[in-house]
Amino acid sequence: MAPKVLLLGWGYPPNITGGLDTAIAELYEQLAPRDDVEVELVLPEEFAPSDRPGIHGVPTGQGDIVTRVGRLASAFSNRAEDADIIHTNDWFGYEPGSRASSAHDVEWITTFHSLSVDRNVNPPQREVRTEQRVADQADELVAVSKFTRDRIRKEYDADARVIYNGFSSVEPTGKDLKAELDIDGEMLFFVGRHTDQKGLSFLLHGFSKLQREDVTLVLGGSGHLTDQLKRFAELLDIDDQVQFVGYVKQEELGDYYNSADLFVSPSLAEPFGITIVEALSVGTRVVASKSGATEILPDDCVIQVQPDSDSIADGIDRALSMTSPIEYEEHTWAEVADEHVELYNDILDEEA
């Protein structure tokens, strides 16, 4: 009998295109048509795709995220009555998961896509305490990389099974972003949240040390550090070589990656790094600090650097000099779905 799984998400592309949201959507799209698992997805109504059977949007209204998660938890718990397994993600899944597991005879799986210590220099203690509760109370923990598994052990003294994310791809439309952005020379690209985790101050400082002319750095995305980063670029006297393009729409993402000569991911902590594999999917070379994705890529596929300016500058210079083709074996989302179905069955077999 196929296991019935109730999955909890927060966003769904193209409404929200963060790494966690992309991963949950990719997994759901693979699981939904299968006949060896029954899956439904619950997430906030404002971020949910409309008119999709099996996807249930819950109005979460106004208020801070904790208040909205509380409203999500009630609806999630109600839908868990007929489930064999509930599958939540990250810290926001604690209240929905704990409510549903207490109210119904279901197994509770949580996937950690990142930890609060990965996302914040000074992690909010509420998030840290909540992650500890998840680690203590969930029946099974999943980590998206060995990097994340090791962080869970260190921070919360708990073990997790590693199931890597799949390699998401993007489709260019043929638009020449270099021409649109008036870039004559080489183009470096980054996209993501402008937070401490992403190491963008190190990238800007490293970029200022390049001994190359006619190179432009394009920074996509935004965040609480955007204005500070713009001022830093001015202080480094590179503001005429750095373009802040703001939020990049999903349909434009492939053209940005494809137009770039290099994608740079200088994160202080990158539990997986979906942007890394998206860039590789269009043949764009990548310079990146340690990430989960590099654990399943060939050593020479990504130019690995430390999150400091000298290392980043050296990595960029080396990568721009390389002409060899990029070769790697894709880890597909279908394989990820297979691993999850195997996990679901293992859990239910243990309970039988």
C-alpha positions as CSV (number, residue, x, y, z in Angstrom):
1,M,0.0,0.0,0.0
2,A,1.4,3.4,-1.0
3,P,2.4,5.6,1.9
4,K,0.3,8.8,2.4
5,V,2.6,11.7,2.9
6,L,1.6,15.3,4.0
7,L,4.4,17.7,3.0
8,L,4.7,21.2,4.5
9,G,6.2,24.1,2.5
10,W,6.4,27.9,2.7
11,G,6.8,29.2,-0.9
12,Y,6.5,27.8,-4.4
13,P,8.2,29.1,-7.6
14,P,7.7,31.4,-9.3
15,N,6.0,33.1,-6.3
16,I,9.0,32.5,-4.1
17,T,12.3,31.2,-5.6
18,G,14.5,30.6,-2.6
19,G,16.5,27.4,-2.3
20,L,14.2,25.7,0.2
21,D,11.1,26.6,-1.9
22,T,12.7,25.4,-5.1
23,A,13.7,22.1,-3.4
24,I,10.2,21.4,-2.0
25,A,8.5,22.3,-5.3
26,E,10.9,20.1,-7.3
27,L,10.3,17.2,-4.9
28,Y,6.5,17.6,-5.0
29,E,6.5,17.7,-8.8
30,Q,8.3,14.4,-8.9
31,L,6.3,12.7,-6.2
32,A,2.8,13.8,-7.3
33,P,2.4,11.7,-10.4
34,R,3.9,8.5,-8.9
35,D,1.7,5.5,-7.9
36,D,4.0,4.3,-5.1
37,V,3.3,7.3,-2.9
38,E,0.4,9.6,-2.2
39,V,1.5,13.2,-1.5
40,E,-0.2,16.4,-0.6
41,L,1.4,19.8,0.0
42,V,0.3,22.5,2.5
43,L,1.7,26.0,2.4
44,P,0.5,29.6,2.8
45,E,-2.2,30.5,0.3
46,E,-0.4,33.7,-0.8
47,F,2.6,31.7,-2.0
48,A,0.8,28.7,-3.4
49,P,0.1,27.9,-7.0
50,S,-3.6,28.2,-7.8
51,D,-5.9,25.4,-9.0
52,R,-3.4,22.5,-8.4
53,P,-4.9,19.3,-7.1
54,G,-3.0,18.1,-4.0
55,I,-1.7,21.6,-3.1
56,H,-3.6,23.3,-0.3
57,G,-3.1,27.0,0.3
58,V,-3.8,28.1,3.9
59,P,-4.7,31.8,4.5
60,T,-2.1,32.9,7.1
61,G,-3.2,36.6,7.2
62,Q,-1.2,39.4,8.8
63,G,1.3,39.3,11.6
64,D,4.9,38.1,12.1
65,I,6.1,34.8,10.8
66,V,5.5,33.0,14.2
67,T,1.8,34.1,14.1
68,R,1.4,33.0,10.6
69,V,3.0,29.7,11.2
70,G,0.6,29.1,14.0
71,R,-2.3,29.5,11.6
72,L,-0.6,27.2,9.2
73,A,-0.1,24.6,11.9
74,S,-3.8,24.2,12.7
75,A,-4.7,23.5,9.0
76,F,-1.7,21.2,8.6
77,S,-2.6,19.2,11.7
78,N,-6.2,18.8,10.5
79,R,-5.1,17.5,7.1
80,A,-2.6,15.0,8.8
81,E,-5.5,12.9,10.2
82,D,-5.4,10.6,7.1
83,A,-1.6,10.7,6.6
84,D,0.9,8.0,7.4
85,I,3.9,10.4,7.4
86,I,4.2,14.1,7.9
87,H,7.2,15.8,6.3
88,T,8.1,19.3,7.4
89,N,11.1,21.5,6.6
90,D,13.4,23.7,8.7
91,W,12.5,25.5,11.9
92,F,9.1,26.8,10.7
93,G,7.8,23.2,10.6
94,Y,8.1,22.7,14.3
95,E,4.6,23.8,15.4
96,P,2.8,22.2,12.5
97,G,4.8,19.0,12.9
98,S,4.5,18.8,16.7
99,R,0.8,19.5,16.6
100,A,0.1,16.9,13.9
101,S,2.3,14.2,15.5
102,S,0.6,14.7,18.9
103,A,-2.9,14.7,17.5
104,H,-2.5,11.7,15.1
105,D,-0.6,8.4,14.8
106,V,1.8,9.6,12.2
107,E,5.6,9.5,11.7
108,W,7.3,12.9,11.6
109,I,10.2,13.6,9.2
110,T,11.9,17.0,9.1
111,T,14.4,18.1,6.4
112,F,17.0,20.7,7.4
113,H,17.9,22.8,4.3
114,S,20.0,25.1,6.5
115,L,20.4,26.0,10.2
116,S,19.9,29.4,11.9
117,V,23.7,29.5,12.5
118,D,24.2,29.2,8.7
119,R,21.8,32.1,7.9
120,N,22.8,34.5,10.7
121,V,25.9,35.9,12.3
122,N,24.0,36.2,15.6
123,P,21.2,33.6,15.2
124,P,17.8,34.5,16.8
125,Q,17.6,32.4,20.0
126,R,13.9,31.6,19.2
127,E,15.0,29.9,16.0
128,V,17.8,28.1,17.7
129,R,15.6,26.7,20.5
130,T,13.0,25.7,17.9
131,E,15.6,23.8,15.8
132,Q,16.7,22.0,19.0
133,R,13.1,21.0,19.6
134,V,12.7,19.7,16.1
135,A,15.9,17.7,16.4
136,D,14.8,16.2,19.7
137,Q,11.2,15.4,18.7
138,A,11.0,14.5,15.0
139,D,11.1,10.8,14.3
140,E,13.6,11.2,11.4
141,L,15.9,14.0,10.4
142,V,17.1,14.6,6.8
143,A,20.0,16.8,5.8
144,V,20.6,18.1,2.3
145,S,24.3,17.5,2.5
146,K,27.1,16.1,4.7
147,F,27.9,19.7,5.5
148,T,24.4,20.1,7.0
149,R,24.4,16.7,8.7
150,D,27.7,17.6,10.5
151,R,26.3,21.0,11.6
152,I,23.2,19.3,13.0
153,R,25.4,16.9,15.0
154,K,27.6,19.8,16.3
155,E,24.7,22.2,17.2
156,Y,22.0,19.8,18.3
157,D,23.6,16.5,19.0
158,A,21.3,14.7,16.6
159,D,21.9,12.4,13.6
160,A,20.4,12.9,10.2
161,R,20.2,10.9,7.0
162,V,21.7,12.7,4.0
163,I,19.5,13.1,0.9
164,Y,21.1,15.6,-1.5
165,N,19.0,18.0,-3.4
166,G,18.6,17.5,-7.2
167,F,20.3,19.6,-9.8
168,S,17.8,22.2,-10.8
169,S,18.2,23.7,-14.3
170,V,17.3,26.9,-15.9
171,E,16.3,27.7,-19.5
172,P,17.8,30.7,-21.3
173,T,15.6,32.5,-23.8
174,G,18.5,33.8,-25.9
175,K,18.3,37.3,-24.4
176,D,21.7,39.0,-24.3
177,L,21.9,40.5,-20.8
178,K,25.4,41.9,-21.4
179,A,24.0,44.1,-24.2
180,E,21.0,45.1,-22.0
181,L,23.3,46.0,-19.1
182,D,25.8,47.8,-21.5
183,I,28.7,45.4,-20.5
184,D,31.5,45.3,-23.1
185,G,33.9,43.0,-21.2
186,E,33.5,40.0,-18.9
187,M,30.5,39.6,-16.6
188,L,30.5,38.1,-13.2
189,F,27.1,37.2,-11.7
190,F,25.7,36.5,-8.2
191,V,22.1,36.1,-7.3
192,G,20.7,35.5,-3.8
193,R,19.8,37.3,-0.6
194,H,22.0,40.2,0.5
195,T,22.7,38.8,4.0
196,D,25.9,38.1,6.0
197,Q,25.6,34.4,5.1
198,K,26.2,35.1,1.4
199,G,29.7,36.7,1.9
200,L,29.1,39.6,-0.4
201,S,31.4,42.0,1.3
202,F,34.3,39.5,0.7
203,L,33.2,39.3,-2.9
204,L,33.3,43.1,-3.4
205,H,36.6,43.3,-1.7
206,G,38.0,40.5,-3.7
207,F,36.6,42.0,-6.9
208,S,38.5,45.2,-6.1
209,K,41.8,43.3,-6.1
210,L,41.4,41.8,-9.6
211,Q,44.2,42.8,-11.9
212,R,41.8,42.7,-14.9
213,E,40.2,45.5,-16.9
214,D,36.7,45.5,-18.4
215,V,35.1,43.2,-15.8
216,T,31.7,43.9,-14.4
217,L,30.1,42.4,-11.3
218,V,26.3,42.0,-11.5
219,L,24.6,41.4,-8.2
220,G,21.0,40.1,-8.3
221,G,18.7,39.9,-5.4
222,S,18.3,42.2,-2.4
223,G,18.3,42.2,1.4
224,H,19.0,44.2,4.5
225,L,22.6,44.6,3.5
226,T,22.0,46.1,0.0
227,D,22.5,49.7,0.8
228,Q,25.5,48.9,2.9
229,L,27.0,46.9,0.1
230,K,26.5,49.8,-2.3
231,R,28.3,52.1,0.0
232,F,31.1,49.6,0.4
233,A,31.5,49.4,-3.4
234,E,31.8,53.2,-3.4
235,L,34.5,53.2,-0.7
236,L,36.4,50.5,-2.7
237,D,36.1,52.8,-5.8
238,I,34.5,50.0,-7.9
239,D,30.9,51.3,-8.0
240,D,31.2,52.0,-11.7
241,Q,32.0,48.3,-12.2
242,V,29.3,46.9,-10.0
243,Q,25.6,46.7,-11.0
244,F,22.9,46.0,-8.5
245,V,20.0,44.7,-10.6
246,G,17.6,43.8,-7.7
247,Y,15.2,40.9,-7.8
248,V,15.7,38.6,-10.8
249,K,12.5,37.1,-12.1
250,Q,12.5,33.3,-12.6
251,E,11.9,33.6,-16.3
252,E,15.0,35.9,-16.6
253,L,17.3,33.8,-14.4
254,G,18.5,31.5,-17.2
255,D,19.6,34.5,-19.4
256,Y,21.5,36.0,-16.5
257,Y,23.4,32.8,-15.9
258,N,23.9,32.2,-19.6
259,S,25.2,35.8,-20.2
260,A,27.7,35.6,-17.4
261,D,31.3,34.5,-18.0
262,L,31.4,33.3,-14.4
263,F,29.0,32.7,-11.5
264,V,30.4,33.5,-8.0
265,S,29.0,32.1,-4.7
266,P,31.1,33.3,-1.8
267,S,28.9,32.1,1.0
268,L,30.1,31.7,4.5
269,A,27.8,28.7,4.8
270,E,26.0,27.1,1.8
271,P,24.3,23.9,2.9
272,F,23.6,22.9,-0.7
273,G,23.7,25.7,-3.2
274,I,21.0,25.4,-5.8
275,T,22.3,28.5,-7.6
276,I,25.6,26.7,-8.2
277,V,24.0,23.9,-10.1
278,E,21.6,26.3,-11.9
279,A,24.7,28.1,-13.3
280,L,26.4,24.9,-14.3
281,S,23.2,23.8,-16.1
282,V,23.8,26.4,-18.8
283,G,27.5,25.8,-19.0
284,T,28.7,28.8,-16.9
285,R,31.7,28.2,-14.8
286,V,31.4,28.6,-11.0
287,V,33.7,30.0,-8.3
288,A,32.3,29.0,-4.9
289,S,33.1,28.5,-1.3
290,K,32.4,25.2,0.4
291,S,28.9,23.9,-0.3
292,G,26.8,20.8,-0.3
293,A,26.6,20.7,-4.1
294,T,30.4,20.4,-4.4
295,E,30.3,17.2,-2.4
296,I,28.7,15.4,-5.4
297,L,30.5,17.3,-8.1
298,P,33.9,16.5,-9.6
299,D,36.8,18.3,-7.9
300,D,37.6,20.4,-11.0
301,C,34.0,21.3,-11.8
302,V,33.8,24.2,-9.4
303,I,36.7,26.5,-8.5
304,Q,36.5,26.3,-4.7
305,V,37.6,29.3,-2.6
306,Q,37.7,30.4,1.0
307,P,35.3,33.2,2.0
308,D,38.0,35.8,2.1
309,S,38.9,38.5,-0.4
310,D,42.3,37.2,-1.6
311,S,41.1,33.7,-2.1
312,I,38.0,34.9,-4.1
313,A,40.2,37.2,-6.2
314,D,42.6,34.4,-7.0
315,G,39.7,32.0,-7.8
316,I,38.0,34.5,-10.1
317,D,41.2,35.2,-12.0
318,R,41.9,31.4,-12.4
319,A,38.4,30.6,-13.5
320,L,38.3,33.4,-16.1
321,S,41.5,31.9,-17.6
322,M,40.1,28.4,-18.0
323,T,38.7,27.2,-21.3
324,S,38.2,23.5,-20.7
325,P,34.5,22.3,-20.9
326,I,32.6,21.7,-17.7
327,E,31.8,18.0,-17.2
328,Y,29.7,16.4,-14.4
329,E,27.0,13.8,-13.9
330,E,23.6,15.3,-13.0
331,H,21.9,14.3,-9.8
332,T,18.3,14.4,-10.9
333,W,15.2,15.3,-8.8
334,A,13.8,11.9,-9.9
335,E,16.6,10.3,-8.0
336,V,15.9,12.5,-5.0
337,A,12.2,11.4,-5.2
338,D,13.3,7.7,-5.3
339,E,15.4,8.3,-2.1
340,H,12.5,9.9,-0.3
341,V,10.0,7.1,-1.2
342,E,12.6,4.6,0.0
343,L,12.9,6.6,3.3
344,Y,9.1,6.7,3.7
345,N,8.8,2.9,3.2
346,D,11.7,2.2,5.6
347,I,10.0,4.2,8.3
348,L,6.7,2.5,7.9
349,D,8.4,-0.9,7.7
350,E,10.1,-0.2,11.0
351,E,6.7,0.7,12.5
352,A,4.9,-2.4,11.2
